[in-house]
């Protein structure tokens, strides 16, 4: 499942520290097996890209 338009827009306006927190929480959810690898990679990629 791709990131929603709303999520992409929010990632664009986030500060660097907020993006780091999003990446950290996505990795934590993945490690806890509450999020799949594809979604985690997509979130991390979007946070690093912008």
Order of alpha helices (4+ residues) and beta strands (2+ residues): alpha-alpha-alpha
